[in-house]
């Protein structure tokens, strides 16, 4: 590997462009080529890099060290495995895959070939989650007992935000459902914030939008356990893209925690607030991210987290400590979301594995 980590990107849509913008400003990274999607040619031209005619051609390039997989969910496993087996490091946009078994295949392959497998959990690098983690880990609100997660999405906002492209993959059964696209972020944040693992899930999943084939709304109850301290948390998660109008204010990704000494209100896009004997106060504020419109989505505020993510990924490739999501982190999110759908379908609680099988 040269002094710079040389990247190829699979996928030229919203997230493909996001990763391209993050790579080109990193002193330790270089964008070499892109492939896949109707906008690949224009994305490559914008950054003066090669537009390869196929996924296989990009992965086969010897001047690429790492591949970003930013394609529809159902394509992740095959593309990531091909890249891994060719000796490339891989960062996969969430979800890591669409089944637990495929996650395990990817993790095993990365271990076998000695490459880094990471997953795109960019909220780890935003202002409020970082500060919230400091507070939780310092016992600022005591032992966490309960939590509430809210993730309502007005999908029409995205489809009219000037991003273009084909949104049909959102409604493709191969992509599984909305919960796998959205809730993986929340599950990762809870694990990352609290050093706890999800152990039991119960959920109702439904489809409410006209002409929608896959799940678009899930309401779940979750139990988390912290093995080191032998305590548990119980909480709820609501995620939906079936909103007929703009969403509830400040609820795009909000996590409320009740501890034995105080309360924490984490709005990933606005304010982080804490309540204790001194009352409510704001401890950090996230400047407007502007993710909902193509005119603002690639500005400095939103891109900061993705730049940091690429930086952490390159550090992992160089063998240094990294705060990015690992393959195991990606697997955990997929397992919980699949468990939600299973619970709803089979009308039962689902107990989760504490570690991936065969890894």
N, C-alpha and C positions, 0 to 999 in steps of 0.2 A: 504494500500500500504506500502511496506517495504521502507527502506531508499533509495533503488535504484528503478528506474522505470524499470520494467521487460518487455522486448519486444519480440514479435513474428513477423516474416517477412513472408508475402505472396509473392511468386515469387522468383526465384533463378537465374535470368539472370543478366544482366549488372547492373541494378539498385538495385536488391535484394542484390547482392554482395556489391555494394557501401554502402548501408545502414548498412549492417552487419559490414563492416570495420569501419564505423563511430561510431556505437554503442559500439563495444568492447573496444574502447579506452577512453570512457567517464566514469569518476569516479562515476557519478550519474545514470548510466544506466547499464543494464545487458541483454545480448541476451540469451533467453531461448530456442526458437524453431524456425524452418523454415518449410515451406510447399509449395508445388506447383512448377511445372516445372521440366525439365529433370535433372537439376543440383542441386536439393534440397539436395540429399543425400551427395554429395561431399561438398556442402557449409556447411551443418551441421557438417560433419566430420572435416572440416578445423577448425571450431571454437568450436568443442567439445560440441555441443548442440544437442537437440533432433530434428530428422527429422520426422515430423508428416505425416501420410498417407493421410490426406485430409485437405482442408481449414477449414471445420467444426470442425475437431478434434483440430486444433490449436486454433481456436477462443474459443472453449469450455474450454480450460485449465484455471484453477483457479489461476495458478501461473504466469499469464501474465496480465499486466496492460495496455499495449498499443500495437497496431498492425500497422505495416507498410504495405501498399498495394502497391506492385510494380509489378503488373500483367498487362496484356494488357488492354487498355482503357475500352473496353466494359465490363470487369469484375469488374471494380471499384465499381460501385454503389451497386451491390448485396453483395459483400464481405464487403464493408465498412458498409453498413446497418446492416448486421449480427453482425459485431464486435461491432458497436454502441449499438445495442439492447441487447447485452450481457454485456454492461457496460464497454467496452474497449474504451480508447482514440484511435484516429486514425489519422495517417499521410498518405495521399494519394499522390502518385506521380502524377504530372500534366499529362494530364488534370484531374480536379476533377472528371468529368464524361463526358458523350458524349451528354447529353442534359441538357438544363436549368432546366427542370422539375425534372430530377434526382438530380441535384445539390440542388434544393430546398428541396427535400425529405431528403437528407443527412443532410442539415443544420437544418431542423426541428427536425429530430431524435436526433441529437447531443444536441440540446437545451432541448428537452424533457427528455433525459436521463442524462443530466448534465455532458457530457464528452466533451473533446477538439477535434475539427475537424480541421486539418491543411492540407495544400497542399504544395508539394515540389517545392518551388520557390527558389532554391539555389543561384541564381545570386544576391539576396539581401545580401549575405554574402561574395561576392568577392570584391577584393581591389578597382577596378575602379568604379563599381557602387556605393559603399559606399561613395567614395570621390565625385563622381558626384552628389550624393544626397545632400551632404553638400554644394556644390557650388550652386546648383539650389535653395535650401531652403534659402541660405544666399543672394539670389538675385545677385549673381556674374555676371550673364549675363543679368540681368533685366527680364522683363516679356517675357516669351517664346511665340513666335508667330507661328513658323513652326518647323517641325521635319521630318526627313527621317530615316526609319528603314530598314536595310538590313540583311537578314538571308538566304543566299544561302548555301545549304548543298550537298556535294558529298556523296551520300548514299553508293556508292561502297566502300568508305573509311571505313565506319563503318562495312560493311559486310565482309571486308577483314582484319579487325583490330585485329584478334585473339580472339574475344569475344565468338565465337561459338554460339550455340543456333539456334532457328528457327525464321526467320524474317518474316514469312508469315502474322503475325498479322498486320504488317505495311500496307499490301495491302488488309486487310479484311474490307468490307463495314461496319461492326459493329464498327470498330475503327474510322469511319467517313472520315478521311483524314489527310494528312500531316500537314495542317494548324493548326489543333487542337493539334498536338503534339509539334509543334515548336512555333507558334505565341503566345501561352498563356504566354510564358516567356516574350516576348516583351511587351505585353499588361500590364502585372504585373509591369514590370520595369517602364513603362511610368506613370502608376498610382502612384507607390511608389516614383518615383523621383520627380514628380510635384504636388502631392496631387490633381490631377485632375481626372475627370471621363470621359470615352468615351460616347458620346451622339448620334453620327450618323456615319454610315458606308456605303461605297459604294465599290464594289469590282468586279474583274473578277477572277474566279477560273477555272483552266483548268487541264487536264491530258495529259502529253506529253511523259512519259516514256513508252517504249514498254511493253506490258503485265500488265500494271498498271490498276487497276480497279477504285481506289479512286483518289480524287484530289491530285495532287503533286505540284502544283504551284498556288500561289495567289498573285495578286497585288491589294492593297486596298488603299483607301483614307479614313482618319478618322478625325473626329472632337472631340476634348476634351474640357471640360468646367470646370472651377474652380468656384464653386458656391460662395465661400467666397469673391472672388475678381471680380466676374462677367466678366471674360475674357475668351477667347477661344483660342485654338491652332488648327491648321490644319496641317495634315501631311500625309505621305505615308508609306506603309509597303510592302516590297517584301519578300516573303519566298518561297523557292523551293527546292525540293530534286531531280529535274530532270536534274542535271548537268552531262554532259558526261565526265567531266574531273575534276581534283582538282579545288576547288573553287577559286574565286578572292582573292588575298592576303588581309588578315586582315579584312574580311567582314563576318565572321561567325556569329557574333552578333554585329552590329554596329548601334549606334543611334547618329544622328547629330541633334543638336538643334540650332535654330536661335532665339536669344533674342533681346530685344531692346537696350542692352548695349554690347553684345558680342556673341560669338559662342562657342558651346561646342561639342567636338567630342569624343564620348565614344565608344571605342573598348573594349568590355568586356574581351577580351583575350590578349590584348597587351597594348596599351597606352590610357590614358585619356588626351586630350589636350584642351586648352582654347585659344580663340583669343579675344583680346580687343584692346584698344588704344596702348597697349605695343606690339602687334603682337602675333604670335602663340608661345605657350610654353607647354611643357609636365608637368603635375602636379602630375601624378602617373603612375606607370607601374605594370601590372599584370605579374608575372613570368609565364613561359610556363606551361599551365595546363596539357598537355599531354593526353587529353581526347580521342584522336583518336586511341590509341593503348593500348591493354591490358597489355603490359609491363610497361607502364607509367601511365595508368589511375588511378591506386590505390596508387600512390605516394602521398607524403605529400601535394604538391601544390594543386592538384585537390581536395583531401579529406578534406582540411581545411574548405571549405564552407559547406560540408555535416556534418562535426563534429559540426560546429557552429549551423547548422540547428537542429541537434538532441539535442544539449544543450538548444536551445531556446524552442524547443518542450517540453522538460522535465520541463523547467521553467513554461511554460503555464499550464502543468498538475498540477504543485504544486501551481497554482493560482497566479503566479508572472507575471509581464509584459513580453511580448515576441515580438520579431521583425519578427517572422515567418509569412508565409502566412496563412490566416484564410480561413474558408469555404467560406465566402463572397468574399474574394480575388480570390479564385478558381472559384467561380461562374462567376465573372466578366470576367475572361479570356475566359471561355467557351461561355458566351453570345456573346462576340465580334466575336469570330471565327465562331460560328454558323450564326451570322448576315452576315459575309462575304460570306459564302456559299449561304445563302438565297438571298442576294443582287445579286450575280452572276446568280443564277438560275432564279430569277424573274425579273432581269434587272431593279432594282430600288434601291433607297436609303433605308436604314433601320434605324429607330430610336430605341434607346435602352432604356430599363427601367432604372430608377435611383436607384431602390432598388428592391430586390427580393420579389416576391409576396408570401403571406402566411407565412412569417417568422417573 
